[in-house]
Amino acid sequence: MAGTSPDWIDLRSDTVTRPDAAMRAAMAAAEVGDDVYGDDPTVNALQARLARDLGFEAGLFLPSGTQSNLVALMAHCARGDEYIVGMDAHTYKYEGGGAAVLGSIQPQPIPQAVDGTLPLDAVERAIKPVDPHFARTRLLCLENTWHGRPLPLDYLARARALCGRHGLGMHLDGARLYNAAVADGVPAREIARHFDSVSVCLSKGLGAPVGSVLVGSDALVSVARRWRKVTGGGMRQAGLLAAAGLHALDHNVERLAEDHARAACLAKALATLPDVANVEQHTNMVFVDVPPATLPRLRERAESHRVRLSIGDTPRLRLVLHLDVPDDALDRVVAVFSREPRQ
């Protein structure tokens, strides 16, 4: 399939990264057991590592971020409960309605502000009275980063205080938690400390081939472990995958700053082109508008330059930088958006 070979530049997402030789070697050397029985030592090491790093009692390794968020919601909420979430949040909009379909949990979506925060006055108004007419509001779910935007640290503290006043739990879809931490210049633990549970994705900018880890209290993770089994996420010799996650945590966190820097360089270059408008850059993501009439030509130029882009029918495009995009790839990307003929 076009776009899968190493000489292509793939900016569709940071999920497209390929394990390098060192990560593959770590996977090959991993000590394994049967994780459903709890005796895979590499999985256990990964779970303990992230729980310790982020300040929680326990961790749970899952195949995907979608499943990690789902079992977290099901651990926090019972049938007929409700969680408050952003209208454009991943857990609400892009995860198949799993909380409602599989957990019988009602989402209460509210519009996000431009910085990705949920206005706390709107959150407070959305909390239901204790009354049999209403679903029981149990949880606030936030996302960090959101379209590349790190949530402000002072906002997280205020959200935590609001949840404390109303007896709500807080869950973080931290798929790109480490991008947020690098951008904020703080340890990831400083963000995670405001939450009762955090889902961390290893297969985006950190470069592992698969997997997410949910961290929380011993009690919450115990419930989540059962839901992982029920939803089909029990894996056996999963240490092969966990080893990739451990390697990613050891080698690919600080280097996220390189992705952010390349995104800034790309945004600066694209902003000079006549057919590109409204350029924004947040962490490892660049957003641009192009004239709708140019979309067919843009698809052709991307193909000819061996660049993979997510080009749909709308003029707003997202370009995502990651560890497989080196500095010398940026000129090819800019050339796709240029009016100049290919040299």
C-alpha positions in Angstrom: 0.0 0.0 0.0 1.3 3.5 -0.8 2.7 5.3 2.2 3.8 2.3 4.2 7.5 2.3 3.0 10.1 4.2 4.9 10.7 6.7 2.0 7.3 8.1 2.4 6.6 11.0 4.8 3.4 10.2 6.7 1.8 13.2 8.5 -1.7 11.6 9.0 -1.1 11.0 12.7 1.6 10.2 15.2 0.2 6.7 15.4 2.0 5.7 12.2 5.5 5.5 13.8 7.5 2.3 13.3 9.6 0.6 16.0 13.3 1.2 15.4 16.0 -1.5 15.6 16.6 -0.8 19.3 12.9 -1.1 20.2 12.6 -4.3 18.2 15.7 -5.7 20.0 14.1 -4.9 23.4 10.9 -6.7 22.3 12.8 -9.7 21.1 14.6 -9.9 24.4 11.6 -9.5 26.6 10.9 -11.9 29.4 7.3 -13.0 29.2 4.6 -14.9 31.1 0.8 -15.1 30.9 -0.6 -11.7 31.7 -4.2 -12.9 32.2 -2.8 -14.8 35.2 -0.8 -11.7 36.1 2.6 -13.3 35.7 4.1 -11.6 32.8 7.1 -9.8 34.4 7.6 -7.2 31.6 3.9 -6.2 31.7 4.1 -6.0 35.4 7.2 -3.8 35.2 5.5 -1.4 32.7 2.4 -1.1 34.8 4.4 -0.5 38.0 6.7 2.0 36.2 3.9 4.2 34.9 2.0 4.1 38.2 5.1 5.1 40.1 6.1 7.8 37.6 2.6 9.4 37.6 1.9 9.0 41.3 -0.7 6.3 41.4 -1.0 2.9 43.2 -1.5 0.7 40.2 -1.5 0.4 36.4 -3.1 -1.8 33.8 -1.8 -2.5 30.3 -4.4 -2.5 27.5 -4.3 -3.0 23.8 -5.6 0.5 22.9 -6.3 3.9 24.2 -10.0 3.5 23.3 -10.2 0.4 25.5 -8.2 2.1 28.2 -10.7 5.0 28.4 -13.6 2.6 28.2 -12.7 0.5 31.1 -11.8 3.6 33.1 -15.3 5.0 32.5 -16.8 1.7 33.4 -14.7 1.5 36.6 -15.8 5.0 37.7 -19.5 4.8 36.6 -22.2 2.2 37.1 -25.2 1.6 34.8 -27.3 4.7 34.6 -24.5 7.0 35.7 -23.3 10.0 33.7 -20.0 11.5 32.8 -19.3 15.1 31.7 -17.2 15.4 28.6 -16.2 17.8 25.9 -18.4 17.8 22.8 -15.3 17.3 20.6 -13.5 15.0 23.0 -12.1 11.7 21.8 -14.0 9.6 24.4 -17.3 11.1 23.3 -16.9 11.6 19.5 -14.3 9.2 18.3 -14.6 6.0 20.3 -17.7 4.5 18.9 -20.0 5.6 21.7 -18.5 2.8 23.8 -19.4 4.3 27.2 -23.1 4.3 26.3 -23.1 1.1 24.1 -21.1 -1.1 26.4 -21.2 0.6 29.8 -24.8 2.1 29.8 -23.1 5.3 30.9 -24.8 8.5 29.7 -22.4 11.1 28.3 -23.2 14.8 29.0 -21.3 16.7 26.4 -20.6 20.4 26.6 -18.7 22.6 24.1 -15.0 23.0 24.6 -13.4 26.5 24.7 -10.8 27.3 22.0 -8.0 26.1 24.4 -9.6 22.7 24.9 -10.9 23.4 28.4 -14.4 22.8 29.5 -15.8 26.0 31.0 -16.2 25.2 34.7 -19.4 27.2 35.0 -20.9 25.1 32.3 -19.5 21.9 33.9 -21.2 23.0 37.2 -24.5 23.7 35.5 -24.4 20.2 33.9 -24.1 18.4 37.2 -27.5 16.7 37.8 -29.5 17.0 41.1 -29.8 13.9 43.2 -33.2 12.9 41.9 -34.6 9.7 40.3 -35.5 11.7 37.2 -31.8 12.2 36.3 -28.8 10.1 35.6 -26.3 10.3 38.4 -23.3 12.6 37.5 -20.2 10.7 38.6 -17.2 11.9 36.5 -15.6 14.7 34.7 -13.4 13.5 31.7 -10.8 15.8 30.2 -8.4 15.4 27.3 -4.7 16.5 27.3 -3.5 17.5 24.7 -6.6 18.5 22.8 -5.9 19.2 19.1 -2.3 19.6 20.3 -3.2 22.1 22.9 -1.9 21.4 26.5 -4.6 22.2 29.1 -3.4 25.0 31.4 -2.1 23.8 34.8 -4.1 26.3 36.8 -7.3 25.1 35.0 -6.6 21.6 36.1 -6.3 22.7 39.7 -9.6 24.6 39.5 -11.4 21.6 37.8 -10.1 19.3 40.6 -11.5 21.7 43.2 -14.9 21.8 41.5 -15.0 18.0 41.4 -14.1 17.8 45.0 -17.0 20.1 46.0 -19.4 17.9 44.1 -18.0 14.5 44.8 -17.1 13.8 41.2 -14.2 11.7 40.0 -11.8 13.0 37.3 -10.4 10.9 34.4 -7.8 12.1 32.0 -7.6 10.9 28.4 -3.9 11.5 28.4 -3.2 10.0 25.0 -0.6 12.7 24.5 0.1 13.4 28.1 3.9 13.5 27.6 3.5 16.0 24.7 1.6 18.2 27.2 4.3 17.7 29.9 7.2 18.5 27.5 5.4 21.6 26.3 4.6 22.8 29.8 8.1 22.0 31.0 6.9 20.0 33.9 7.0 16.3 34.9 4.0 14.3 33.6 3.2 13.6 37.3 2.5 17.3 37.8 -0.4 17.0 35.3 -1.6 13.6 36.4 -1.8 14.5 40.1 -5.1 16.3 39.6 -6.9 13.2 38.4 -8.2 9.9 39.8 -7.3 8.0 36.7 -5.2 8.6 33.7 -4.9 6.8 30.4 -1.5 7.1 28.7 -1.0 6.0 25.0 2.4 4.5 24.1 1.7 4.1 20.4 1.5 7.8 19.4 4.5 10.1 19.7 6.3 7.7 22.1 6.7 5.3 19.1 5.6 1.9 20.5 3.6 -0.2 18.1 0.6 -0.8 20.3 -0.7 -0.3 23.8 -1.9 2.1 26.5 -1.7 2.0 30.3 -4.4 3.1 32.7 -3.3 4.2 36.1 -5.3 4.8 39.2 -5.9 3.4 42.7 -5.6 -0.3 43.5 -9.4 -0.4 43.8 -10.2 1.3 40.5 -7.6 -0.7 38.6 -9.0 -4.0 40.1 -12.4 -3.1 38.6 -10.9 -2.0 35.4 -9.0 -5.3 35.1 -12.3 -7.2 35.2 -13.8 -4.9 32.5 -10.6 -5.4 30.4 -11.4 -9.1 30.4 -15.1 -8.6 29.7 -14.3 -6.3 26.7 -11.8 -8.8 25.2 -8.6 -7.1 26.2 -6.9 -9.9 28.1 -3.6 -10.7 26.5 -1.2 -13.5 27.2 2.5 -13.1 26.5 2.1 -9.4 26.2 5.5 -8.7 27.5 6.7 -8.5 23.9 4.5 -5.4 23.6 5.2 -4.0 27.1 8.9 -4.1 26.3 8.3 -1.6 23.5 6.4 0.6 25.9 9.3 0.5 28.5 11.8 1.3 25.7 9.6 4.2 24.6 9.5 5.7 28.1 13.2 5.4 28.5 14.2 6.9 25.1 11.3 8.8 23.5 9.9 11.2 26.0 12.4 14.0 26.0 12.7 13.8 22.2 9.1 14.9 21.8 10.5 18.4 22.0 12.1 17.7 18.6 8.6 17.0 17.1 7.3 20.3 18.6 10.3 22.2 17.2 9.8 20.7 13.7 6.1 21.5 13.8 7.0 25.1 14.6 9.4 25.2 11.6 6.8 23.7 9.3 4.1 26.1 10.4 6.4 29.1 9.8 7.3 27.9 6.3 3.6 27.1 5.4 2.5 30.5 6.6 4.5 32.1 3.8 2.6 30.3 1.0 -0.3 32.0 -0.9 -2.6 29.0 -0.8 -2.3 28.4 2.9 -4.2 30.4 5.6 -5.0 30.3 9.3 -1.8 28.4 10.2 -1.7 27.2 13.8 0.8 25.1 15.6 0.3 23.4 18.9 2.9 20.9 20.2 3.4 18.4 17.4 0.5 19.4 15.3 0.1 22.0 12.5 -3.3 23.1 11.3 -3.9 24.9 8.0 -6.7 26.0 5.8 -6.5 25.6 2.0 -9.0 26.7 -0.7 -11.5 23.9 -1.2 -10.9 24.1 -5.0 -7.2 23.2 -4.5 -7.9 19.9 -2.7 -7.7 17.7 -5.8 -4.4 19.2 -6.8 -3.1 18.9 -3.3 -3.9 15.2 -3.3 -2.0 14.7 -6.5 1.0 16.7 -5.3 1.1 14.8 -2.1 1.2 11.5 -4.0 3.9 12.7 -6.4 6.0 14.0 -3.5 5.4 10.7 -1.5 3.8 12.5 1.4 0.8 11.1 3.2 -1.8 13.6 4.4 -5.3 13.3 5.8 -7.2 15.2 3.0 -11.0 15.0 3.2 -13.6 17.3 1.8 -13.0 20.2 4.2 -10.4 22.9 3.8 -9.0 22.5 7.3 -6.0 20.0 7.4 -4.0 18.6 10.3 -0.4 17.7 9.9 1.2 15.6 12.7 4.9 15.5 13.4 6.5 12.4 15.0 9.8 10.5 15.3 9.7 9.2 11.7 9.7 12.7 10.3 13.3 14.1 10.1 14.3 17.7 9.6 15.1 17.1 5.9 11.5 15.9 5.2 10.0 19.4 5.9 11.0 20.8 2.5 9.1 18.0 0.7 6.0 18.8 2.8 6.2 22.5 2.1 6.6 21.7 -1.6 3.3 19.8 -1.6 1.5 23.1 -0.6 3.5 25.3 -3.0 2.3 26.4 -6.4 5.8 25.9 -7.8 6.3 22.9 -10.1 8.2 20.0 -8.6 12.0 20.2 -9.3 
